[in-house]
Each structure stands twice: as structure tokens, then as C-alpha cells.
């Protein structure tokens, strides 16, 4: 994004891959936002992270091989930890839950396709194309389903810039760059750091109560991350 000379060298292959990945990214964001309207945040945190389970399963099917024992152990610890910190309340599956599960499927597809298609494309070009695709699709959705209120945009410009630059742009670029060397399985498990960060910030900023089981769950996730790093799964 900070290398405009690379943006001008975009070719048809870059455009095709960037559009596909950007569309998947957009659908992932859209589904999690829609799902939160119908289900709880705690269930969302657990269900959205099901990509931790989906990635190695799909990868094993594609490679026609069984996941390693360390991958299985990491997945088990990850899901157990997520369950403990999410506060799942045992309610039945609803429309919001299904949307979040679809979000996890899209996230899985994104991780696998980025690993397969993105390694030969420059980080800056691919990140730019993804962000541009997300922008175009988001703008179309706003025109179709929302009121385009410029005053609201001006009043929330700092929030929009923060979320757009750090929450979307920087994370997309870093993931694009990281997946040139990291395996899809390890990326899926490392993403478990997100609910841990959420747990910490909810306690510090929102003054939410953190139960003992949440701390135990965090411990399981940290162990899973350590296994993923040390065993290079």
C-alpha cells in the first residue's frame, strides 16, 4: 500500500486472485456482522473460530493425508479453550449461529486459497487488490441497504480510519505476507490469539468480569499456540 510503483504493475492474474480473496474477506466480515444481530457475542467468538478445526480437516482432504498428532492435540486444546472462554450457554442453534458458521467456512476458504494462490504475488499488490475489492463491495451494499449519511461518516471518521487502517488494511497485509511462509494449519491456530486479546481488552476497557474458567481456557489456548510454534505444524 505504501509502494505505489508496485500497484501500477498489477496484471490479470493479480487482479483475478485479489478479487477472489477480497470477495471472500468481504463475505466473512459481512456474515459475522449479520450473525451478531441474532446471536450472542460469546457464541460468536466460539463459532467464528471453528476455522481452527476446519482448516486442517480440509487441508488433509486436499492432500489426501491424515493430520499429524500434534495438529490434532492443538485443535483439541484450542476448541476446549475457546469453549471455556466463550461462555456458551447451551441454547439451541439459531439463524445467527448458522451465519457465524458460514463465516468460519469462508475464513477457512480464505486461509487455504491465500496459501495456494498468494505466494507468487507481491504482498503490496495482493493486499491493495483485496482492500479495493472490499471497498467496492461495501460501498455497493451501503447504497443498496443503508442510508449514505455523510454527516454520520464525518462524525465517526476517526473510528472508521482506525478500523479501516489497523483492523482491516494492516491485518490483511500482514496475513498476506505471513502466509508465504506459514502453513494454513498454523495460521488457523495462531488466530486463536484473537479471542485471547478480546478477553484481555474486555476486562481492561469494558470492565467485564473474567471467570476462572475463562483463565483456564486462555491457558489451553496458549498451550495450543506453543505447540503450533514449536512443532511447526
C-alpha positions in Angstrom: 0.0 0.0 0.0 3.0 2.3 0.7 4.7 1.2 -2.6 2.6 2.9 -5.4 5.2 1.8 -8.0 4.2 -1.8 -7.4 0.5 -1.0 -7.7 1.0 0.1 -11.3 2.4 -3.3 -12.2 -0.8 -5.2 -11.5 -1.6 -7.8 -14.2 -4.6 -10.0 -15.0 -3.5 -12.9 -12.7 -3.1 -10.5 -9.8 -6.5 -9.0 -10.4 -8.2 -12.3 -10.6 -6.6 -13.7 -7.3 -7.0 -10.3 -5.5 -10.7 -10.1 -6.4 -11.4 -13.7 -5.3 -9.6 -13.2 -2.0 -11.1 -9.8 -1.4 -14.6 -11.1 -2.0 -14.1 -13.9 0.5 -12.8 -11.4 3.0 -15.8 -9.2 2.5 -18.3 -12.1 2.9 -16.5 -13.1 6.1 -16.9 -9.6 7.5 -20.5 -9.3 6.4 -21.5 -12.7 7.8 -20.1 -12.0 11.3 -21.7 -8.6 11.4 -25.1 -10.1 10.4 -24.7 -13.0 12.7 -24.2 -10.8 15.7 -27.7 -9.4 15.2 -29.2 -12.7 16.0 -26.8 -14.5 18.4 -24.7 -13.6 21.5 -21.1 -12.3 21.3 -19.9 -15.3 23.4 -21.3 -17.8 20.9 -20.0 -15.8 18.0 -16.4 -15.9 19.4 -16.6 -19.7 19.6 -18.3 -20.4 16.3 -16.2 -18.0 14.3 -13.1 -19.7 15.4 -14.3 -23.1 14.1 -11.9 -22.4 11.2 -9.2 -23.8 13.6 -10.9 -27.1 13.2 -12.0 -26.7 9.5 -8.5 -25.7 8.1 -6.6 -28.9 8.9 -9.5 -31.1 8.0 -9.9 -29.6 4.6 -6.1 -29.4 4.1 -5.9 -33.2 4.9 -8.7 -33.9 2.4 -6.9 -31.9 -0.3 -3.6 -33.5 0.4 -5.2 -37.0 0.9 -3.3 -37.4 4.2 -4.1 -37.6 7.9 -3.3 -34.6 10.2 -0.3 -35.1 12.5 -0.9 -36.0 16.1 0.4 -32.5 17.2 -2.2 -30.9 14.9 -4.9 -33.0 16.5 -3.7 -32.2 20.0 -3.5 -28.4 19.2 -7.0 -28.4 17.7 -8.5 -30.2 20.7 -6.8 -27.9 23.2 -7.9 -24.9 21.1 -11.5 -25.8 20.9 -11.6 -26.7 24.6 -10.0 -23.4 25.5 -12.4 -21.5 23.2 -15.4 -23.2 24.8 -14.2 -22.2 28.3 -13.7 -18.5 27.5 -16.7 -18.1 25.2 -19.4 -18.7 27.8 -21.5 -20.9 25.6 -24.9 -21.0 27.3 -26.3 -24.3 25.8 -29.1 -22.6 23.8 -30.2 -24.3 20.6 -28.8 -23.4 17.2 -30.4 -20.3 15.6 -30.1 -18.2 12.4 -27.3 -16.1 13.8 -25.3 -19.3 14.7 -25.6 -20.6 11.2 -24.4 -17.3 9.8 -21.3 -17.4 12.0 -20.6 -21.0 11.0 -20.8 -19.9 7.4 -18.4 -17.1 8.3 -15.9 -19.7 9.7 -16.3 -21.6 6.4 -15.4 -18.5 4.4 -12.5 -17.8 6.7 -11.2 -21.4 6.1 -11.5 -21.0 2.3 -9.7 -17.6 2.5 -6.8 -19.1 4.5 -6.4 -22.1 2.2 -6.7 -20.0 -1.1 -4.4 -17.3 0.2 -1.8 -20.0 0.9 -2.3 -21.6 -2.5 -2.7 -18.6 -4.8 -1.0 -15.8 -3.0 2.6 -17.0 -2.7 3.7 -15.9 -6.1 2.0 -12.4 -6.0 3.7 -9.4 -4.4 2.4 -8.6 -0.9 1.6 -5.0 -1.7 -0.3 -5.7 -5.0 -2.3 -8.5 -3.5 -3.2 -6.5 -0.3 -4.2 -3.5 -2.4 -6.5 -5.6 -4.6 -8.2 -7.2 -1.7 -8.8 -3.9 0.1 -10.1 -2.3 -3.1 -12.5 -5.2 -3.6 -13.7 -5.0 -0.1 -14.2 -1.2 -0.5 -16.2 -1.6 -3.7 -18.5 -4.4 -2.3 -19.0 -2.5 0.9 -19.9 0.7 -1.0 -22.4 -1.2 -3.1 -24.0 -2.8 0.0 -24.3 0.7 1.6 -26.1 2.0 -1.4 -28.4 -0.9 -1.5 -29.3 -1.4 2.1 -28.2 1.7 4.1 -28.7 5.4 4.0 -25.5 7.1 2.9 -25.3 9.8 5.5 -22.2 11.9 5.1 -22.7 13.6 8.4 -22.5 10.3 10.2 -19.4 9.4 8.3 -17.7 12.7 9.3 -18.7 12.3 12.9 -17.2 8.8 13.0 -14.2 9.5 10.7 -11.6 8.6 13.4 -13.3 5.3 14.2 -13.6 4.5 10.5 -10.0 5.3 9.8 -8.9 3.2 12.8 -10.9 0.2 11.9 -10.1 0.6 8.2 -6.3 1.1 8.5 -5.5 -1.1 11.5 -8.4 -3.5 11.7 -8.7 -4.3 8.0 -5.8 -2.9 5.9 -2.8 -3.7 8.2 -4.2 -7.1 9.2 -4.9 -8.1 5.6 -1.3 -7.1 4.5 0.3 -8.9 7.5 -1.7 -12.1 6.9 -0.9 -12.0 3.2 2.8 -11.6 3.9 2.9 -14.2 6.7 1.2 -16.9 4.7 4.0 -17.0 2.2 5.9 -19.0 4.9 3.3 -20.2 7.4 1.2 -23.3 6.8 -2.6 -23.0 6.7 -2.9 -25.1 9.8 -0.5 -23.0 11.9 -2.3 -19.8 10.7 -5.7 -21.2 11.8 -4.4 -22.0 15.3 -2.4 -18.8 15.7 -5.6 -16.8 15.0 -6.7 -18.1 18.4 -4.8 -15.2 19.8 -7.7 -13.0 18.8 -10.2 -14.3 21.4 -7.4 -14.1 24.0 -6.9 -10.4 23.1 -10.6 -9.8 23.2 -10.8 -11.4 26.7 -8.0 -9.1 27.9 -9.4 -5.9 26.4 -12.9 -6.7 27.6 -11.5 -6.9 31.1 -9.4 -3.7 30.8 -11.6 -1.5 28.8 -15.1 -2.7 29.3 -14.6 -3.9 32.9 -16.2 -7.3 32.1 -15.9 -10.0 34.8 -13.4 -12.7 33.9 -14.3 -16.1 35.5 -11.8 -18.8 36.5 -12.9 -21.0 33.6 -12.0 -18.1 31.2 -8.5 -18.0 32.6 -8.2 -21.8 32.3 -9.5 -21.6 28.7 -6.9 -19.0 28.0 -4.2 -21.3 29.3 -5.3 -24.1 27.0 -5.2 -21.8 24.0 -1.7 -20.6 25.0 -0.5 -24.2 25.2 -2.0 -24.9 21.7 -0.2 -21.8 20.3 3.1 -23.0 21.8 2.7 -26.5 20.3 1.9 -24.9 16.9 5.1 -22.8 17.0 7.5 -25.5 18.5 6.2 -28.4 16.3 5.8 -26.1 13.2 2.5 -27.7 12.3 
